[in-house]
């Protein structure tokens, strides 16, 4: 435990939803939910305006719609979120060489390693300046926690939300933690909490009072001893700059169970290609190919195959994924499919299937050349330019009206609101889904792209005290989207 609060934890406020509000002026201050928009979708992030209605992360989207029907339900735009995340992480690396990212919107920083004096006033000043810099660089807000340990810094940032800063002075840990629920402690999930509840342990103070021996008896040696230390406010985990990924994977949940074997196979091939894209983007290769299948009854199974050596060859990974699929019975219906690669390395080597992959790639190239010669390429490319579906929140560009985003689509029509991050709320127009003047666009920068004097100074996240009250009227934008 450090004698000064030199470990900083940053957590961006309602990150995905806040980024959407910053990008879409008509949604600022209104309930926004980002995640899967289909009947089987799951909420990724809810804005604070939606949270007052009970909407939470990991909640089924269908349940969220019942709780907050007037919210804007948007599909994620990870290209935008990664751009914002890179800007935030750059600011953190300017503070210290020891930055431990936990996700796109969350990280620990060892300020002591960055030369910040081990004094409360000094670290508080750094935290406040960081919040200002994030606001200036991204237009978004983040909450900062400062403490002498990682666990406490994370608890402090949670207490600071939204758009705040909390410092936990060393020596005050047990007084602060005591009345908190035991679920506050890292590693205490529903199962552990239920075991402790049956033993009459509900708070952190009661956990500490139970003693190490009792916790070991209830939870086992490693978990019980670790939980006792954390209940005392003790956490000596260092900030680790490199958190090496153990695997790279992608998965999709389908709105309707897949029963057609050919469709299941094509989805696995598509996921394998996406997995390879992520693998190459990370500059890695992998030795073990894994598929994940969740059946209609929610039973989930995995199958894996280890290759002779690490590879990032798409044909090799596709072939392995299909072979694994052949060992799985999918006749009852498939709810979710996933493809992943583990055993990661920074190099590739020849493997058992390289020759087959090369031959198949040559066949595909020859087939493409034949199609081009037959005049079919232009038609294929035109089809590829059109999205399979106009998802709510998707960036679009219209030849006449410029940049906008999809509010909803159906029965052959797509509704678009034309606005930019630095404009006033824009006009809504409806087009045929095949309108040649409408095409997918790229995310616009949240700041820095406006004409001089046009950038709004209002934050994307409003303080809790100005959020709408439960039962209040929703936005007209949210009503329009939810009806589609």
C-alpha positions as CSV (number, residue, x, y, z in Angstrom):
1,X,0.0,0.0,0.0
2,X,1.3,3.4,-0.9
3,X,1.6,6.3,1.5
4,X,0.1,8.7,-1.1
5,X,-2.8,8.4,-3.6
6,X,-0.5,8.1,-6.7
7,X,-2.5,5.5,-8.5
8,X,-5.1,7.0,-10.9
9,X,-8.1,5.2,-12.4
10,X,-9.9,6.9,-15.3
11,X,-13.3,5.7,-16.4
12,X,-15.0,7.6,-19.2
13,X,-18.6,8.4,-18.5
14,X,-21.2,6.2,-20.3
15,X,-18.6,6.1,-23.1
16,X,-20.4,4.7,-26.1
17,X,-23.6,6.6,-25.4
18,X,-21.7,9.8,-24.6
19,X,-19.8,9.6,-27.9
20,X,-23.1,9.1,-29.8
21,X,-24.6,12.2,-28.0
22,X,-21.5,14.2,-28.9
23,X,-21.8,13.1,-32.5
24,X,-25.5,13.7,-32.7
25,X,-26.7,17.1,-31.4
26,X,-30.4,16.1,-31.5
27,X,-29.7,13.4,-28.8
28,X,-27.8,15.5,-26.3
29,X,-29.5,15.4,-22.9
30,X,-31.8,12.7,-24.0
31,X,-31.9,8.9,-23.3
32,X,-29.6,6.9,-25.6
33,X,-28.9,3.2,-25.5
34,X,-26.1,1.6,-27.5
35,X,-26.0,-2.1,-28.2
36,X,-27.7,-4.8,-30.2
37,X,-30.9,-3.4,-31.6
38,X,-32.5,-6.7,-32.6
39,X,-34.9,-8.8,-30.6
40,X,-32.0,-10.7,-29.0
41,X,-29.6,-7.7,-28.6
42,X,-27.9,-6.7,-25.4
43,X,-27.3,-3.2,-24.0
44,X,-23.7,-2.2,-24.2
45,X,-24.0,1.3,-22.7
46,X,-26.8,3.4,-21.6
47,X,-26.6,7.2,-21.1
48,X,-27.4,8.6,-17.7
49,X,-30.7,9.9,-19.0
50,X,-31.7,6.3,-19.8
51,X,-30.3,4.9,-16.5
52,X,-32.8,6.8,-14.5
53,X,-35.4,4.5,-16.1
54,X,-33.5,1.4,-14.9
55,X,-31.7,0.6,-18.2
56,X,-28.3,-1.0,-17.5
57,X,-25.4,-2.5,-19.3
58,X,-25.7,-6.3,-20.2
59,X,-29.5,-6.0,-20.0
60,X,-31.5,-7.5,-22.9
61,X,-32.4,-4.8,-25.3
62,X,-36.0,-6.0,-25.3
63,X,-36.2,-5.3,-21.6
64,X,-34.6,-1.9,-22.0
65,X,-37.2,-1.0,-24.6
66,X,-40.0,-1.8,-22.1
67,X,-38.4,0.3,-19.4
68,X,-37.5,3.2,-21.6
69,X,-39.4,3.1,-24.9
70,X,-38.6,6.7,-25.9
71,X,-34.9,6.2,-25.9
72,X,-32.8,6.3,-29.1
73,X,-31.5,2.7,-29.7
74,X,-28.3,2.8,-31.7
75,X,-25.9,0.2,-33.1
76,X,-22.3,0.5,-31.9
77,X,-19.8,2.4,-34.0
78,X,-16.4,0.9,-32.9
79,X,-14.4,2.9,-35.4
80,X,-15.4,6.1,-33.6
81,X,-14.9,4.7,-30.2
82,X,-11.4,3.5,-31.0
83,X,-10.5,6.9,-32.4
84,X,-11.6,8.6,-29.2
85,X,-10.0,5.9,-27.0
86,X,-6.6,6.5,-28.8
87,X,-6.8,10.2,-28.0
88,X,-7.5,9.5,-24.4
89,X,-4.8,6.9,-24.0
90,X,-2.3,9.3,-25.6
91,X,-3.1,11.8,-22.8
92,X,-2.6,9.1,-20.2
93,X,0.8,8.1,-21.6
94,X,1.9,11.7,-21.4
95,X,1.4,11.4,-17.6
96,X,3.4,8.2,-17.0
97,X,5.1,5.3,-18.8
98,X,3.0,2.9,-16.7
99,X,-0.5,2.9,-18.2
100,X,-2.6,-0.2,-17.9
101,X,-5.6,-0.1,-20.2
102,X,-8.6,-2.3,-19.1
103,X,-10.8,-1.5,-22.1
104,X,-11.4,1.3,-24.6
105,X,-12.6,3.7,-21.9
106,X,-10.9,2.6,-18.7
107,X,-7.2,2.5,-17.5
108,X,-4.9,2.7,-14.5
109,X,-2.0,5.1,-14.4
110,X,1.0,5.0,-12.0
111,X,1.6,8.7,-11.4
112,X,4.6,8.1,-9.2
113,X,6.4,6.4,-12.2
114,X,5.6,9.6,-14.2
115,X,7.5,11.8,-11.6
116,X,4.4,13.3,-9.9
117,X,5.2,14.2,-6.3
118,X,3.7,11.8,-3.8
119,X,1.5,14.5,-2.3
120,X,-2.3,14.7,-2.4
121,X,-2.4,18.2,-3.7
122,X,0.0,17.3,-6.6
123,X,-1.9,14.2,-7.7
124,X,-5.3,16.0,-7.4
125,X,-4.0,18.8,-9.6
126,X,-2.9,16.2,-12.2
127,X,-6.3,14.5,-12.1
128,X,-8.2,17.8,-12.6
129,X,-5.9,18.8,-15.5
130,X,-6.4,15.4,-17.1
131,X,-10.2,15.8,-17.0
132,X,-9.9,19.2,-18.7
133,X,-7.6,17.8,-21.3
134,X,-9.9,14.9,-22.1
135,X,-12.8,17.4,-22.5
136,X,-10.8,19.6,-24.8
137,X,-9.5,16.7,-26.9
138,X,-12.7,14.6,-27.2
139,X,-15.6,16.7,-26.1
140,X,-16.5,13.9,-23.6
141,X,-16.1,13.6,-19.8
142,X,-14.3,11.1,-17.6
143,X,-14.3,10.4,-13.9
144,X,-11.0,10.1,-12.0
145,X,-10.3,8.1,-8.8
146,X,-7.0,8.6,-6.9
147,X,-5.8,6.2,-4.2
148,X,-2.8,4.2,-2.9
149,X,-4.0,1.0,-4.5
150,X,-5.7,-0.1,-7.7
151,X,-8.8,-1.4,-6.1
152,X,-9.4,1.8,-4.1
153,X,-8.7,4.0,-7.2
154,X,-11.4,2.1,-9.1
155,X,-13.9,2.5,-6.3
156,X,-13.0,6.2,-6.1
157,X,-13.7,6.7,-9.8
158,X,-17.0,5.0,-9.5
159,X,-18.0,7.3,-6.6
160,X,-16.9,10.3,-8.8
161,X,-19.3,9.6,-11.6
162,X,-20.3,11.4,-13.6
163,X,-17.6,13.9,-14.5
164,X,-16.0,14.1,-11.1
165,X,-12.8,13.4,-9.1
166,X,-12.5,11.5,-5.8
167,X,-9.3,11.1,-3.7
168,X,-9.1,8.3,-1.1
169,X,-6.5,9.4,1.5
170,X,-4.3,6.5,2.7
171,X,-5.4,5.5,6.2
172,X,-9.1,6.1,5.5
173,X,-9.7,2.9,3.5
174,X,-11.4,0.7,6.1
175,X,-13.7,3.5,7.2
176,X,-14.7,4.2,3.6
177,X,-15.1,0.5,2.6
178,X,-16.9,-0.7,5.7
179,X,-20.5,0.1,4.9
180,X,-20.2,-0.9,1.2
181,X,-21.8,-4.1,-0.1
182,X,-19.4,-7.0,-0.5
183,X,-20.0,-6.9,-4.3
184,X,-17.9,-3.7,-4.3
185,X,-14.8,-5.9,-3.9
186,X,-13.1,-7.2,-7.1
187,X,-13.7,-10.8,-7.7
188,X,-17.0,-11.0,-5.8
189,X,-19.6,-12.0,-8.3
190,X,-23.2,-13.3,-7.7
191,X,-22.1,-16.8,-6.7
192,X,-19.5,-15.6,-4.1
193,X,-21.9,-13.0,-2.8
194,X,-24.6,-15.6,-2.3
195,X,-22.2,-17.9,-0.4
196,X,-21.3,-15.0,1.9
197,X,-25.0,-14.0,2.3
198,X,-25.9,-17.4,3.5
199,X,-23.1,-17.0,6.1
200,X,-24.6,-13.7,7.2
201,X,-22.0,-11.6,5.5
202,X,-23.3,-8.6,3.5
203,X,-20.9,-5.7,3.8
204,X,-17.2,-5.2,3.5
205,X,-17.0,-4.5,7.3
206,X,-18.7,-7.9,8.0
207,X,-16.3,-9.5,5.6
208,X,-13.3,-8.2,7.5
209,X,-14.9,-9.1,10.9
210,X,-15.4,-12.7,9.7
211,X,-11.7,-13.2,9.6
212,X,-9.4,-14.9,7.2
213,X,-9.9,-18.4,8.5
214,X,-13.7,-18.3,8.0
215,X,-13.4,-16.8,4.5
216,X,-10.9,-19.6,3.5
217,X,-13.4,-22.2,4.9
218,X,-16.2,-20.7,2.8
219,X,-14.4,-19.8,-0.4
220,X,-11.1,-21.8,-0.5
221,X,-7.6,-20.7,0.3
222,X,-6.7,-18.4,-2.5
223,X,-10.0,-16.7,-2.9
224,X,-10.7,-16.4,0.8
225,X,-7.3,-15.0,1.7
226,X,-7.4,-12.5,-1.2
227,X,-10.9,-11.4,-0.2
228,X,-9.9,-10.8,3.4
229,X,-6.9,-8.6,2.3
230,X,-9.2,-6.5,0.1
231,X,-11.8,-6.2,2.9
232,X,-9.0,-4.6,4.9
233,X,-8.2,-2.2,2.0
234,X,-5.0,-4.0,1.1
235,X,-4.2,-4.4,-2.5
236,X,-0.5,-4.5,-3.7
237,X,-1.1,-5.2,-7.3
238,X,1.2,-3.0,-9.5
239,X,0.1,-1.1,-12.6
240,X,1.2,-3.2,-15.5
241,X,2.0,-1.4,-18.7
242,X,1.6,-4.4,-21.0
243,X,-1.5,-6.6,-20.7
244,X,-0.9,-9.3,-23.3
245,X,-4.0,-10.7,-24.9
246,X,-4.4,-14.4,-24.6
247,X,-6.8,-14.8,-27.6
248,X,-8.6,-12.9,-30.3
249,X,-12.2,-13.7,-31.1
250,X,-15.4,-12.5,-32.7
251,X,-19.0,-13.7,-32.3
252,X,-22.5,-12.8,-33.4
253,X,-26.0,-13.4,-31.9
254,X,-28.7,-14.0,-34.4
255,X,-32.2,-12.5,-34.2
256,X,-33.7,-15.8,-35.4
257,X,-32.2,-19.3,-34.7
258,X,-30.2,-20.6,-37.6
259,X,-31.3,-24.1,-38.7
260,X,-30.0,-24.2,-42.3
261,X,-26.6,-25.9,-42.2
262,X,-25.4,-24.0,-45.2
263,X,-26.2,-20.7,-43.6
264,X,-24.4,-21.8,-40.4
265,X,-21.4,-22.7,-42.4
266,X,-21.4,-19.4,-44.3
267,X,-21.6,-17.4,-41.0
268,X,-18.7,-19.4,-39.5
269,X,-16.6,-18.5,-42.6
270,X,-17.6,-14.8,-42.3
271,X,-16.6,-14.8,-38.6
272,X,-13.3,-16.5,-39.4
273,X,-12.5,-13.7,-41.8
274,X,-13.4,-11.0,-39.2
275,X,-11.2,-12.8,-36.7
276,X,-8.3,-12.8,-39.1
277,X,-8.8,-9.1,-39.7
278,X,-8.5,-8.4,-35.9
279,X,-5.6,-10.8,-35.7
280,X,-3.6,-9.0,-38.4
281,X,-4.6,-5.6,-37.1
282,X,-3.0,-6.6,-33.8
283,X,0.1,-7.8,-35.6
284,X,-0.3,-11.3,-34.2
285,X,-0.7,-14.9,-35.3
286,X,-2.3,-17.9,-33.5
287,X,-1.8,-21.6,-33.2
288,X,-5.2,-22.8,-31.9
289,X,-8.5,-22.2,-33.7
290,X,-11.7,-22.2,-31.6
291,X,-15.4,-22.1,-32.5
292,X,-18.2,-21.4,-30.1
293,X,-21.8,-22.5,-30.6
294,X,-24.8,-21.5,-28.5
295,X,-27.9,-23.6,-29.2
296,X,-31.5,-22.7,-29.2
297,X,-31.8,-23.9,-25.5
298,X,-28.8,-21.6,-24.4
299,X,-26.5,-24.6,-24.0
300,X,-23.0,-23.5,-25.2
301,X,-20.1,-25.6,-26.4
302,X,-16.7,-25.0,-27.8
303,X,-14.5,-27.0,-30.1
304,X,-10.8,-26.3,-30.8
305,X,-8.0,-27.5,-33.0
306,X,-4.3,-26.8,-32.6
307,X,-2.3,-26.3,-35.7
308,X,1.4,-27.2,-36.2
309,X,2.4,-23.6,-35.9
310,X,1.0,-20.1,-35.5
311,X,-0.7,-18.6,-38.6
312,X,-2.7,-15.6,-39.7
313,X,-3.6,-17.2,-43.0
314,X,-7.4,-16.7,-43.6
315,X,-7.8,-19.8,-45.7
316,X,-6.1,-21.9,-43.0
317,X,-8.3,-20.5,-40.2
318,X,-11.4,-20.8,-42.3
319,X,-10.7,-24.5,-43.1
320,X,-10.0,-25.3,-39.4
321,X,-13.2,-23.5,-38.3
322,X,-15.3,-25.5,-40.8
323,X,-13.8,-28.8,-39.7
324,X,-14.6,-28.0,-36.1
325,X,-18.2,-27.1,-37.1
326,X,-18.6,-30.5,-38.7
327,X,-18.3,-32.1,-35.3
328,X,-21.2,-30.1,-33.9
329,X,-24.9,-30.9,-34.2
330,X,-26.8,-27.7,-35.2
331,X,-30.1,-29.2,-36.3
332,X,-31.9,-27.8,-33.3
333,X,-31.1,-24.2,-34.1
334,X,-28.1,-22.0,-33.4
335,X,-28.5,-18.8,-31.4
336,X,-24.9,-17.6,-31.4
337,X,-21.7,-18.4,-33.3
338,X,-18.1,-17.4,-32.5
339,X,-14.7,-18.0,-34.0
340,X,-11.4,-17.3,-32.1
341,X,-7.7,-17.8,-32.2
342,X,-5.5,-18.5,-29.1
343,X,-1.9,-19.4,-28.5
344,X,-0.9,-16.0,-29.9
345,X,2.5,-15.3,-31.3
346,X,4.3,-12.4,-33.1
347,X,5.3,-14.6,-36.1
348,X,3.9,-17.1,-38.5
349,X,5.3,-20.4,-39.9
350,X,4.4,-22.9,-42.5
351,X,1.6,-25.3,-41.3
352,X,-0.1,-28.5,-42.5
353,X,-2.7,-26.7,-44.5
354,X,-0.6,-23.9,-46.2
355,X,-0.5,-25.6,-49.6
356,X,-4.3,-26.2,-49.6
357,X,-4.8,-22.5,-48.6
358,X,-2.6,-21.4,-51.4
359,X,-4.4,-23.5,-54.0
360,X,-7.8,-22.3,-52.9
361,X,-6.7,-18.7,-53.0
362,X,-5.4,-19.2,-56.5
363,X,-8.8,-20.8,-57.5
364,X,-10.6,-17.8,-56.0
365,X,-8.4,-15.4,-57.9
366,X,-9.1,-17.2,-61.1
367,X,-12.8,-17.3,-60.5
368,X,-12.8,-13.5,-59.8
369,X,-10.9,-12.9,-63.0
370,X,-13.4,-14.9,-64.9
371,X,-16.3,-13.0,-63.4
372,X,-14.6,-9.7,-64.2
373,X,-14.1,-10.8,-67.8
374,X,-17.8,-11.7,-68.0
375,X,-18.7,-8.1,-66.8
376,X,-20.1,-9.2,-63.4
377,X,-17.5,-7.4,-61.3
378,X,-19.2,-4.0,-61.5
379,X,-22.5,-5.4,-60.4
380,X,-20.8,-7.3,-57.5
381,X,-19.0,-4.1,-56.3
382,X,-22.2,-2.1,-56.5
383,X,-23.9,-4.7,-54.3
384,X,-21.0,-4.6,-51.8
385,X,-21.4,-0.8,-51.4
386,X,-24.9,-1.2,-50.1
387,X,-25.1,-2.3,-46.4
388,X,-27.1,-5.5,-45.7
389,X,-29.2,-3.4,-43.4
390,X,-29.4,0.3,-42.5
391,X,-28.7,0.0,-38.7
392,X,-29.8,2.9,-36.4
393,X,-26.9,5.1,-35.7
394,X,-25.0,4.2,-38.9
395,X,-23.1,7.1,-40.5
396,X,-24.3,8.0,-44.0
397,X,-23.6,10.6,-46.7
398,X,-26.2,11.9,-49.2
399,X,-25.1,13.5,-52.4
400,X,-27.4,16.5,-51.9
401,X,-27.8,16.7,-48.1
402,X,-24.3,15.7,-46.9
403,X,-23.5,13.8,-43.7
404,X,-26.1,12.3,-41.4
405,X,-27.0,9.2,-39.5
406,X,-29.7,6.6,-39.8
407,X,-32.7,7.0,-37.3
408,X,-34.5,3.9,-38.5
409,X,-35.5,1.8,-41.5
410,X,-38.2,-0.6,-42.6
411,X,-40.6,-1.5,-45.5
412,X,-38.1,-0.4,-48.1
413,X,-37.4,3.1,-46.5
414,X,-34.6,4.6,-44.5
415,X,-35.0,7.7,-42.3
416,X,-31.9,9.9,-41.9
417,X,-31.2,12.9,-39.7
418,X,-28.7,15.2,-41.3
419,X,-26.4,16.8,-38.7
420,X,-22.8,16.9,-37.6
421,X,-21.1,17.1,-34.2
422,X,-20.7,20.8,-34.5
423,X,-24.1,21.7,-36.0
424,X,-27.5,22.4,-34.6
425,X,-30.0,19.5,-34.5
426,X,-30.6,18.6,-38.1
427,X,-33.5,17.9,-40.4
428,X,-35.0,14.4,-40.9
429,X,-35.6,13.0,-44.4
430,X,-36.7,9.6,-45.7
431,X,-35.4,7.8,-48.7
432,X,-35.8,4.5,-50.5
433,X,-33.2,2.0,-49.2
434,X,-31.9,1.6,-52.7
435,X,-31.5,5.4,-53.3
436,X,-28.2,5.7,-55.2
437,X,-27.5,9.1,-53.7
438,X,-27.3,7.6,-50.2
439,X,-24.3,5.6,-49.0
440,X,-22.5,4.6,-45.8
441,X,-20.1,7.2,-44.4
442,X,-17.3,7.5,-42.0
443,X,-17.5,8.9,-38.4
444,X,-16.8,12.6,-38.2
445,X,-14.4,13.9,-35.5
446,X,-16.2,15.0,-32.3
447,X,-14.1,18.1,-32.0
448,X,-11.9,20.1,-34.3
449,X,-14.0,19.6,-37.4
450,X,-16.3,22.6,-37.1
451,X,-16.1,25.9,-38.8
452,X,-14.6,28.7,-36.6
453,X,-17.0,29.5,-33.8
454,X,-19.5,26.7,-34.6
455,X,-18.3,24.1,-32.0
456,X,-20.7,23.8,-29.0
457,X,-19.1,24.0,-25.6
458,X,-21.8,21.9,-23.9
459,X,-20.6,18.6,-22.6
460,X,-22.0,15.3,-24.0
461,X,-22.7,14.2,-20.4
462,X,-24.9,16.3,-18.1
463,X,-24.6,16.1,-14.3
464,X,-27.0,13.8,-12.6
465,X,-29.1,16.6,-11.2
466,X,-30.1,17.8,-14.6
467,X,-31.0,14.3,-15.9
468,X,-34.7,13.7,-16.6
469,X,-36.7,12.2,-13.8
470,X,-38.2,8.8,-14.0
471,X,-41.6,9.1,-15.7
472,X,-40.7,12.2,-17.5
473,X,-41.4,12.6,-21.2
474,X,-38.9,11.2,-23.6
475,X,-37.4,12.9,-26.6
476,X,-39.3,13.2,-29.8
477,X,-36.2,11.7,-31.5
478,X,-36.3,8.7,-29.3
479,X,-40.1,8.3,-29.9
480,X,-39.5,8.4,-33.7
481,X,-36.7,5.8,-33.5
482,X,-38.6,3.4,-31.1
483,X,-41.6,3.3,-33.4
484,X,-39.5,2.0,-36.3
